[in-house]
Amino acid sequence: MAARAKITEEMQFKIERMIWLWKGKLTWDSLVKKILIDFDLKISRQSLKDYAGIYSSYKRKKIQPTDTYIKAARYANSNDEDTAAQIEKLKIEVQLKNKIINEQKRFLQRILHNAIDIPALKGNLDILIAERPEDKM
């Protein structure tokens, strides 16, 4: 049995961005081929579905309206199509980064909530978040 291809967090972010910026018909087959070309990573669609971020981005893109004239009208006054494409790409990156930040905030909140129950802390979280000597440098 072959080892499962491992997608790093950075690769997952790039794949999600690729999906959000996808032009044309999006299928699992075409996505797998694009990943093979861009990342030299052979992975199946079943493996891609295991990554929640990739799967939700794919589903969101599939239900998104395909009316391209709306986006074209938004940048009708812009002479530079590259700038418009770059703006769109950056907007998507910001959305993805905000999603990651919110997930990390929820994770930290769960950690702090669970830390209250640690007997050694006796409910005092100041010990847990106290400044460390290496932070003072």
Secondary structure in CASP SS format (residue, H / E / C, confidence):
PFRMAT SS
TARGET T0000
AUTHOR 0000-0000-0000
METHOD secondary structure of the structure
MODEL  1
M C 1.00
A C 1.00
A C 1.00
R C 1.00
A C 1.00
K C 1.00
I C 1.00
T C 1.00
E H 1.00
E H 1.00
M H 1.00
Q H 1.00
F H 1.00
K H 1.00
I H 1.00
E H 1.00
R H 1.00
M H 1.00
I H 1.00
W H 1.00
L C 1.00
W C 1.00
K C 1.00
G C 1.00
K C 1.00
L C 1.00
T C 1.00
W H 1.00
D H 1.00
S H 1.00
L H 1.00
V H 1.00
K H 1.00
K H 1.00
I H 1.00
L H 1.00
I H 1.00
D H 1.00
F H 1.00
D C 1.00
L C 1.00
K C 1.00
I C 1.00
S C 1.00
R H 1.00
Q H 1.00
S H 1.00
L H 1.00
K H 1.00
D C 1.00
Y C 1.00
A H 1.00
G H 1.00
I H 1.00
Y H 1.00
S H 1.00
S H 1.00
Y H 1.00
K H 1.00
R H 1.00
K H 1.00
K H 1.00
I H 1.00
Q C 1.00
P C 1.00
T C 1.00
D C 1.00
T H 1.00
Y H 1.00
I H 1.00
K H 1.00
A H 1.00
A H 1.00
R H 1.00
Y C 1.00
A C 1.00
N C 1.00
S C 1.00
N C 1.00
D C 1.00
E H 1.00
D H 1.00
T H 1.00
A H 1.00
A H 1.00
Q H 1.00
I H 1.00
E H 1.00
K H 1.00
L H 1.00
K H 1.00
I H 1.00
E H 1.00
V H 1.00
Q H 1.00
L H 1.00
K H 1.00
N H 1.00
K H 1.00
I H 1.00
I H 1.00
N H 1.00
E H 1.00
Q H 1.00
K H 1.00
R H 1.00
F H 1.00
L H 1.00
Q H 1.00
R H 1.00
I H 1.00
L H 1.00
H H 1.00
N H 1.00
A H 1.00
I C 1.00
D C 1.00
I C 1.00
P C 1.00
A C 1.00
L C 1.00
K C 1.00
G C 1.00
N C 1.00
L C 1.00
D C 1.00
I C 1.00
L C 1.00
I C 1.00
A C 1.00
E C 1.00
R C 1.00
P H 1.00
E H 1.00
D H 1.00
K H 1.00
M C 1.00
END
